[in-house]
C-alpha cells in the first residue's frame, strides 16, 4: 500500500512539473528564421527566444540604438572548445551590428556547478583551479575577438571593444543572508522547479543537491547586475540554458519592471546528432596547449560533407553567397575537400590567427607531401608535435654508419622480423622517401635533414625520430 501510494505521488509530482513547463516563456524558432537586426537565423545560430513571441519587440530595440548583449562562460576547464565558439560567434555578430558585448566568465558560479544538460552532479573544483581556469578563458576569448577584428572584419567601421568580466568580482562582497533576504524573495519555487535542468534530475535516482539547484538563481542575479550596471537587455546562451535564461528574465522583470530577453544558440552537433564538447569527450579546444593548430586543422579537414555547409555558416564569417559558392565548387569535385579546407582556414584564423594557420599548413605539408625539404624546415618541437607517439632517439653520427646500422641501433624493426628483408622489400622510409639500400652510408643532406633530424618509418605508420649528436 505504501509503495503504491509513493508511486502515485511520484507520478502526480512529475505530471505537475510537466504542466508548469509551458510555452509561455519560450518559443523554438523554425530553421532559417531570423531575428531582424542580427543575422543569427540565416547562420543557423538562432534556436529560440525568451519570452515567447517577443522577437518583434526585441528586434525594434536592437535596431533603434546600440544595446548591451552578454553571454556567460563558466571556467570548468582552462580553455573553451569549438562548441563554445557558436556562442562567441553569436556575440561577435552582435558586435558587428554595433552593440556592446560582454563575455561573462563565471569565476563564482563555476564553484556551484551548472546542472543544465547533466545527468549527475559536476565534480567540485577548488578555488585555485577556478582562478587558473579563468585566466585560460580570458586568453581564449580575448584572442578570438582580436583575431576576428584583425583578420576577418573587412569594413572600415570600428567595432566596440568587448568587455570581459568575472562574476566573482561582485559576489565576493555579497553576504549570504543579505542575498537571500533581498534577491531570494523574488524567486518563485513553482517556476524554479519547472526548469528542465531541475525537473529531469529530481525524478532521477541520484536527485539534485541544493548547491546545483541554486545555480539558476545566481545566473539570474548576474543578469540583474549586468542590466543595472551595463544596461544589458539580451542574454545569449546554448539551447541547454533555456531554464537559466527564463529565470533571469523573470528575476529582472520582477525587480526592475523592465523586460529583458534571452536568445538560445543551438548546440554544435554532427550530422548524426552527436554533441561536441568536453562532456561528450570529443572536445576540440581553443587553447593550443590542449589542441594544436595542426590538430584543429585536421579535425575540420576530416569533417563529413554532410556537416560542412552548416559549419561554414555557424563557425565562419563568410557571407552567405560566399558559403554557397564554396559549396558549389566543392560539389564539383568532393575528393579535393575544398569546402573543408576553407572552413579549416577560416576557423584557424579566428582561433589562432595567421601564425597558427601558417603552422598548421606547414605541418600538413610536411606530413602529406613527402618532401624532405618541408620536413627539414620544421623546428624540433614541431617535429615532436607532428609525430606524437613516435619514439625519439639521440644517436651519435659516425662516419661509417649505414642504413642497416641505424635501423638496428634504434630497434625500429619488430622483434623476430628480418630487417634486411623488410628494407629490400620497400618497407623502410627515411624522411618519407623509400629506402632499399641497406649499406648506404648515412650522410647530411641525403639522410639527415637541415634541422639535424632523421625521420624513420617502418610500413605505413610506425615512426621513429632520430636526433643526431655530433
N, C-alpha and C positions, 0 to 999 in steps of 0.2 A: 504493500500500500504506500509506504513512504517513498519507495523507489519510483512508483508510478506517479505520485504527486510531484516528486522532484523533476521527473521528465516533463510533466505538463507545464510546470513553472518555467523550466528552461525553454520549452517551445514557445510559450507565450512571450517570454522575455526577448527571444530572438525576433519574433514576429513584430513586437512593439518597436524594437530598434529599427527594423527594416522600414516600417511605416514612417519613422521620423526622418529617414534619409530620402527626402523628396527632391524633386527637381526645382524647388523654389529658389535655391541659391546657386544653381549651376546649370549651364546648358552646354552640351557637347556640340562641337562645330563640325558640320559636314566637311569632308575632304575638299580642299581647294577654296573654301570660304575665306574671306579676307576681313581684316579689321581696318576699315578706311583710315588712312594716315600712317599705317605701318604695313609693310609687305610680308607679314608673317604667314598668312594663309597660303599665298602663292608659293612660298618657300616650304610649305608643309611644316611650319613651326607653330601653328595656331591650333590648339586642341580644344580649348573650352574657355568659358568666361564666368566670373563670379562678380555680382549676382546675375542670374539668368535674364536674358532679354535686355541687357544693358549696353550692347555693343554700339548702338547709335549714339547714346549719351556719352559713352567713353570716347568714341570717335570725334564727336564735337569738341570735347575737352582737349584731346590731343592735337586737333587741327587749329584750335583757336589761339594757342600760345604754347611756348615751351613748358613742359611739365617735368616732374621728377619721377623716375621709374627705378625700382630696385629689384634685385634678386639675391637670395641668400645661398651661401655655400658653407656647409659645416665641415670643419677640418678634422674629419675622421681618418684621413691619411695625409701625408705630406705633399701630395700632388693631386690635382684634378685629373680627370680622364676624359676620353673622347665623348662619352655620354654627357658630361657636363658642358661640353663645347656647344651643345644645342642652346642651352640657356644663356651662355656667354654671347653666342651669335645673335640671339634674340635681343639681348641688351645692346649689342653694337648696332643692330638695325634701329633701335630706339635712339641711340646716339646719332646715327646718320640722319634721322628725322629732326634733329635739333633739340632733343630733350636731354636733360641732365640725368645721367645714370649713376647708380650706386651699386657696387658689388659688396654685399654684406657678408663678412666672414663670422661664423658663429663660434667665436672663442669661448663663449659662456654656454651656449646651447649644446655644443658638442659634448660637454660634460654630462648632459642629461640623456641625450640619445633620441633621435627621431624614430618612432616606430613605423613610419609610413613604409609600406611595401615589405615589411619584415614579419616573418612568422615566429621569430624568437627575439629575446632581448639582445641588444647590441652589447659586445664586450665593453667593459669600463675602460676609460682612458685616463691616464694620470694628467695632472695639470701641466707637468713638464712636456709630456708628449703632445698635448694640445697646443701649447705655446710654440713648440717646434713645428708642428703641422701648419699653424697659422702663417709662419714665415714662408713655408713652402707654397701655400696657396696664394699669398700676396705676390710671390715671384711669378707663379703661373699666370695669374690674372693680369698683372701689370704688363707682362711680356706679350700676351695676346693682344691687348689694346694697343700697345706700342707698335707691334708688327702690323696690325691692321692699318693703322694710320700711315705707317711708313711705306708699306708695300702694296696695299690693296685699296686705299682711299684715293680715288682719281680726280676728285673735284677740288676746286680752289677754296671752297668754304672750309673754315677751320672748325674742327669738332670741339665740343665742350669736353674738357678732360674728365675722365671718370673719377669717381671718389671710391676709395676702398676703405671701408670701415670695419670695426671689430666690435660686436655687441658686448664683449667683456668690458669695454670702456664705460658703459653706463650701468651694467649690473653690479659692478664692484662697489658702488656707492648706495645700493638699494638694500634695505634690511627686509628680512622675510616677513615679519609681522606687518610692517608698513605696506609691503607689496600686496599681501592678502587682504588687508583692510581697505585698500584703495582700489587696486586693479581687480582683485578677486571677486568683488561684489557684482561686477558687470558680466561675469560668465555664467551661463545657464547650463546646468548639468544635462538637461534633456538634449541640447544640441551637441555638447561635448561628447556624450555617449553615442550619438548618432553617426559620428565620423567613421568612415570605413576602416581607417587605420586602427581605431579603438574597437569597433564592433567585431571585426574578424578575430581580434586577439582575445576578447572577453569570452567568446564561445569556444576558444581553443583549450587544449588540455593544459598548456603552460600558463595561460592567463596573461595578465599585464600588471607591471608594477606601477605604483603611484608616480614614480620618477618619470617613466615614459609617458604615462597618461598626461602629465603636466606639460609635456613638451609643447603642445599646441597653444597653451596659454602664454608661454614665453615667446613663441614666434609671433603670436598676435600682438604682444606688447612691443616687439621690435617694430611692427608696422605702425603702431601708435606713436612710438618715439620718432620714427623717421618722418611720419606725417606732421608731427608737431614741430620738429627741428628743421626739416628739409622740405616740407610741403609735398611729400610723396603721395601720389594718388593711385599708383599702379604697382602691384607686386607680380613678378613673374615667378613661375615655379614649374617643376615637372608635373606630369599628369598624376603622379602618385602623391602630390602635395595638395590635392583638392580640399581635403578636410582642413588642413592648416590655413590655406588661403581663405576659406569660408569663415573660420574662426576669427581670423584677422579682420576681415570685413565687418563682421558682427561687432567686434570689440571697438573698433574705431568709430563705427556708426553710433553705438550706444554712448560712448564717452564724449564725442565731439559734435554729433549731429550731422556730420559730413559723410557723404557717400564716397567710398573708395572702391577700388576694383582689383580683381585678380585675373590673370590670364595664364592658363596652363599650356606648357610646351610638351609635345609628345616625348616619350622615351625613345632612345635610339635602339632600334632592333634590326635584325637581319630579315631577309625576305621570308624566312621560316618562322618569324615571330620571336626568335631568341633575343633576350635582352643582353646588352653590352654593359659591362661595369664591374666594379670590384666585387660586388656581392655575387655576381654570376661567375666570377673567376676568370674572365676573359678581357680584363681592362687593358686598354691601350692608353698609357699615361702621358700627360703633357710635359712632365719634367724629364729631361734627358738622362738623368741618373736612374730612372726607372724603365723608360722605354727610349732607346736611342733613336735619333732621327732616321737612321737606316732601317731599323725595325718598324718604325711607324710608316715609312715609305713603302716597305714591302707589304705591310698589312693592307694598305689601300690598293696596291698593285694586284694583290690576290683576290680582291673583292669580286663577288659574283656579278655578272652582267645585270641580273635582275635587281641588284641593290644600288647600282652605280648612279642612276639618274636621281633617285631620291637623295642620296648622299651629296651629290653635286648641288642640289637645291638647298639642303639643310646646312651643309658644312662649309660652303664657299660663298663668295660674294660676286660670282659671275652673274651677269644679267640673265634673265630667263631666255632671251634669244640666243645668248652665248651658250647656255646649257643645252638648248635644243640643237644648236649647230654641232657641239661636241658629240652629242648622242648620235646625230645623223652620220657624222664621219666615222664614229665607232662602229655603227651597224654595217657600214660598207666593208669593213674588214675587222671583225671582232677579235681575231687572233693577235692583232697588234696591241690590244688593250689600251688604245689611245685615250679612252674616257677615264680609265683608271689612272693613267699617267697624269692627266690634267688634274684630276681630283687629288692625287697624292701631292703634286707640286703646290697646289693652292693651299691645302691644309698645312703642309710643311712651312710655307711662307708665313702663314698665320701663327703657327705654334712655335716654330724655331727660327724664323727669319731666313734671309738669304744664305747666311753661313750654314745653317742647319740643312737647308735644301742642297747646297753645294756638297756638303759632306755626304749626304745620302746618295746623291747622284754619283759621286766619286767612288764610294764603296760598292754601289750597284754595278758600276762599270768594271771595277776591279774583279768582282766576283763572277760576272757572267760573260765578259768579253774575252777572257783567256789571254790577256795581254800582259807579258812581264813588265812592260813599261808602266802600266797603270798600277800594278802591284807594287812596283818599286817606288812609286810616288807616295805610298801610304806611310804614315808615321807608325812606329811600333805599337802605340796604344790603339790605333785604328785597326791594325792587323789583328790584335788580340780581340777587339770587339767584333770584327767581321767573322772571324773563325772561332767563335765561342765554343768551348768544349774540346778544341784541338789541344793535343799535348805539346808543350813548349820545351825545347831542349837547347841548352847552351853548349856549343861544340867548338873546340879549338881547331882551326883550319891548319892542316898540314899539307905540304906540297904534293904528297903522293896519295891524298885521299881520293878514292874512286866513288862512283855512284853506289856500287855494291857495299863499300866500306861504310858509307853514310847510312844506308838503309839498315845495315846490321848494327851500327852504333846506336841509332835512335830506336831500334827494335819496333819498327812500324809494321813489319810483316806478322800476321797472326801466327801464334805458336803452331809448329807442326807443318807449316806451309813452306814450300821451296821458293826462296827469294829469287834465285836466278830464273826459275820457270815463270814466276809472276812477271818479272821485268821483261823477259823475252817475249811474253805473250801480250805485252802492252798494258799491263795493269798498274804501272808506275807513272806518275806525273810529277814533274818538277816545275814549279811556278806555272802550273796549269798547262804545261807542254808535255806531251807523251815522251817518255824516255825508255829506250830499249837497250841502250849500250851500257852494260854493267861495268865496263872497265874505263868509261870516260872519266877523266880527272875533273874534280870539282874546281871551277875557276870563277873568279869575279867577272861579272859581265855575262858569262854563259849560264851559270847556275846560281850565282849569288847576286841578288838584286842590289840596286844602288843604296837601299836602306840597310844593307848588310844582313838581310834575311833570306832564307830559302823556304818556300812552301812545298811540302811533300804531300802527295795524295796517293793513297792506295785505293783502287777501284773508284767508286763514284763519290763517296762521302767521308772516308776516313782520312782526316787531315793531321799533319804534324807541322809545327813551326820550328825552324832551326834558326837560332840567333848565333851568329858566328863571333868567336872571340879570337882576336889576333894573337 
